């Protein structure tokens, strides 16, 4: 629910931004290499996903 709320807020305030929410079984590192995002918000950010993007580790 947290991810969907954050994605909704980002979409409202930055309508030109493309926002993607990954499921718990999806690979953050693999998706980051494929999409090359500007920002990653995640509970665990793998080292490979940190290259080339700003990231913010959320805490439960």
C-alpha distances in whole Angstrom, upper triangle without the diagonal:
4,5,5,6,9,10,11,12,14,15,17,19,20,20,23,20,19,15,14,11,12,11,12,16,16,19,18,22,23,20,22,25,25,23,24,22,22,19,17,14,13,14,17,19,22,25,26,23,24,27,27,24,23,20,18,17,14,14,12
4,6,5,6,9,10,11,12,14,15,17,18,19,21,19,18,14,13,10,12,12,13,16,17,18,17,20,22,20,20,24,24,22,23,20,20,17,14,11,11,11,15,17,20,23,24,21,21,25,25,21,20,17,14,13,10,11,10
4,5,5,6,9,10,11,12,14,15,16,17,19,16,14,11,10,7,9,9,11,14,14,15,14,17,19,16,17,20,20,18,19,16,17,14,12,9,9,10,13,15,18,21,21,18,19,22,22,19,17,15,13,12,10,12,11
4,5,5,6,9,10,10,12,14,15,15,17,15,14,10,10,7,10,11,13,16,15,18,16,20,21,18,19,22,21,19,21,18,19,16,14,12,13,14,17,18,21,24,24,21,22,25,24,21,20,18,16,16,14,16,15
4,5,5,6,9,10,11,12,14,15,17,15,15,12,12,10,13,14,16,19,19,21,19,22,24,21,21,25,24,22,22,19,19,16,15,13,14,15,19,20,23,26,26,23,23,26,25,22,20,18,16,16,14,15,14
4,5,5,6,9,10,11,12,13,15,13,13,10,11,9,12,14,16,19,18,19,17,20,22,19,18,22,22,19,20,16,16,13,12,10,11,13,16,17,20,23,23,20,20,23,22,18,16,14,13,13,11,14,14
4,5,5,6,9,10,10,11,13,10,10,6,7,7,11,13,15,18,17,18,16,19,20,17,17,20,19,17,17,14,14,12,12,10,12,15,17,17,20,23,23,19,20,22,21,17,16,15,14,15,14,16,17
4,5,5,6,9,10,10,13,11,11,9,10,10,14,16,18,21,20,22,20,23,23,20,20,24,23,20,21,17,17,15,15,14,16,18,21,21,24,27,27,23,23,26,24,21,20,18,17,18,17,19,19
4,5,5,6,8,10,13,11,12,10,13,13,16,18,20,23,22,23,21,24,25,22,21,25,24,21,21,18,17,15,15,13,16,18,21,21,25,27,27,23,23,25,24,20,19,18,16,18,16,18,18
4,5,5,6,8,10,8,9,8,11,12,15,18,20,23,21,22,19,21,23,19,18,22,21,18,18,14,13,12,13,12,15,18,20,20,23,25,24,21,20,22,21,17,16,15,14,17,15,18,19
4,6,5,5,8,7,8,7,10,12,15,18,21,23,21,23,20,23,23,20,19,22,21,18,18,15,15,14,15,14,17,20,23,22,25,27,26,22,23,24,22,19,18,18,18,20,19,22,22
4,6,6,9,10,11,11,14,15,19,21,24,26,25,26,24,26,27,23,23,26,25,21,22,19,18,17,18,17,20,23,25,25,28,30,29,26,26,27,25,22,21,20,20,22,20,23,23
4,6,9,9,12,12,15,16,20,23,25,28,26,27,24,26,27,24,23,26,25,21,21,18,16,15,17,16,20,23,25,24,27,29,29,25,25,26,24,20,19,19,18,21,20,23,24
4,6,6,9,9,13,15,19,22,25,27,25,25,22,24,25,21,20,23,22,18,18,15,13,13,15,16,19,22,24,23,26,27,26,23,23,24,21,18,17,18,18,21,20,23,25
4,5,8,9,13,15,19,22,25,27,25,25,23,25,25,22,21,23,22,18,19,16,15,15,17,18,21,24,26,25,28,29,28,24,24,25,23,20,19,20,20,23,23,26,27
4,7,9,13,16,19,23,26,27,24,25,22,24,24,20,19,21,20,16,17,14,13,14,17,18,21,25,26,25,27,28,26,23,23,23,21,18,18,19,21,23,24,27,28
4,6,10,13,16,19,22,24,21,21,19,20,20,17,16,18,17,13,13,10,10,11,13,14,18,21,22,21,23,24,23,19,20,20,17,15,15,16,17,20,20,24,25
4,7,10,13,17,20,21,18,18,16,18,18,14,13,16,14,11,12,9,10,11,12,14,16,20,21,19,21,23,21,18,19,19,17,15,15,16,17,19,20,23,24
4,7,10,13,16,18,15,16,14,16,16,13,13,16,14,11,12,9,11,10,10,11,13,17,18,17,19,21,20,16,17,19,17,14,15,14,15,17,17,20,21
4,6,10,13,14,12,13,11,14,14,10,11,14,13,10,12,10,12,11,10,10,12,15,16,15,17,20,18,15,17,18,17,15,15,14,15,16,16,19,20
4,7,10,12,10,12,10,14,14,11,12,15,14,12,14,12,14,12,10,10,10,13,14,14,16,19,18,15,17,19,19,16,16,14,14,15,14,17,17
4,7,8,6,8,8,11,11,9,11,14,13,12,14,13,15,13,11,10,10,12,12,13,14,17,17,14,16,18,19,16,17,15,15,15,14,17,17
4,5,5,9,9,13,13,11,14,17,16,16,18,17,19,17,14,13,11,12,13,14,15,19,18,16,19,21,22,20,20,18,17,16,15,17,16
4,6,8,9,13,13,13,15,17,18,18,19,18,21,18,15,13,10,10,11,13,14,18,18,16,18,21,23,20,20,17,17,15,14,15,14
4,7,9,12,12,12,14,17,16,17,19,19,22,20,16,16,13,13,13,14,14,18,17,16,19,21,23,21,22,19,19,17,17,18,17
4,6,9,8,8,11,13,13,13,16,16,19,17,14,14,12,13,12,13,13,16,15,13,16,18,20,18,19,17,18,17,17,19,19
4,6,5,6,9,10,11,12,14,14,17,16,13,13,11,12,11,10,9,12,11,10,13,15,17,16,17,15,17,15,17,19,19
4,6,5,6,9,10,10,11,11,14,12,9,10,8,10,9,7,7,10,9,7,10,12,14,12,14,12,13,12,14,16,17
4,5,5,6,9,10,10,11,14,13,10,12,11,13,10,8,6,8,6,5,8,10,12,11,13,12,14,14,16,19,20
4,5,5,6,9,10,12,15,15,13,15,14,16,14,11,10,11,9,8,12,12,14,13,16,15,17,17,19,22,23
4,5,5,6,8,9,12,12,10,13,12,15,14,12,11,13,11,8,12,13,13,12,15,14,16,16,18,21,22
4,5,5,5,6,9,10,8,11,12,15,13,10,10,11,8,6,8,9,9,9,11,11,14,15,17,20,22
4,6,5,8,11,12,12,15,15,18,16,13,11,11,8,7,10,9,9,10,13,14,17,18,20,23,25
4,6,9,12,14,13,16,17,20,18,15,14,15,12,10,13,12,12,12,16,16,19,20,22,25,27
4,6,9,11,11,14,15,19,18,15,15,16,13,11,13,12,11,11,14,14,17,19,21,24,25
4,7,9,10,13,15,18,17,14,14,14,11,9,10,9,7,7,11,12,15,17,20,23,25
4,5,7,10,13,16,16,13,14,14,13,9,10,10,8,6,8,10,13,15,17,21,23
4,7,10,13,17,17,14,15,15,14,11,10,10,8,5,6,8,11,14,16,20,23
4,7,10,13,14,11,14,14,14,10,9,11,9,6,5,5,8,11,13,16,19
4,6,10,10,8,11,12,12,8,8,11,10,7,6,5,6,8,10,14,16
4,7,9,8,11,14,14,11,11,14,14,10,9,6,5,6,7,10,12
4,5,6,9,12,13,10,11,14,15,12,11,8,7,5,6,9,10
4,7,10,13,15,13,13,17,18,15,14,10,8,5,5,6,8
4,6,9,12,10,11,14,17,14,14,10,9,6,8,9,11
4,6,8,6,7,10,13,11,11,8,8,7,10,12,14
4,6,5,7,10,13,12,13,10,12,10,13,15,17
4,5,5,7,11,11,12,11,13,12,15,17,20
4,5,6,9,10,12,12,14,14,18,20,22
4,6,8,7,9,9,11,12,15,18,20
4,6,6,7,7,10,11,14,17,20
4,6,8,9,13,14,18,21,24
4,7,10,13,16,19,22,25
4,6,10,13,16,19,22
4,7,10,13,17,20
4,7,10,13,16
4,6,10,13
4,7,10
4,7
4
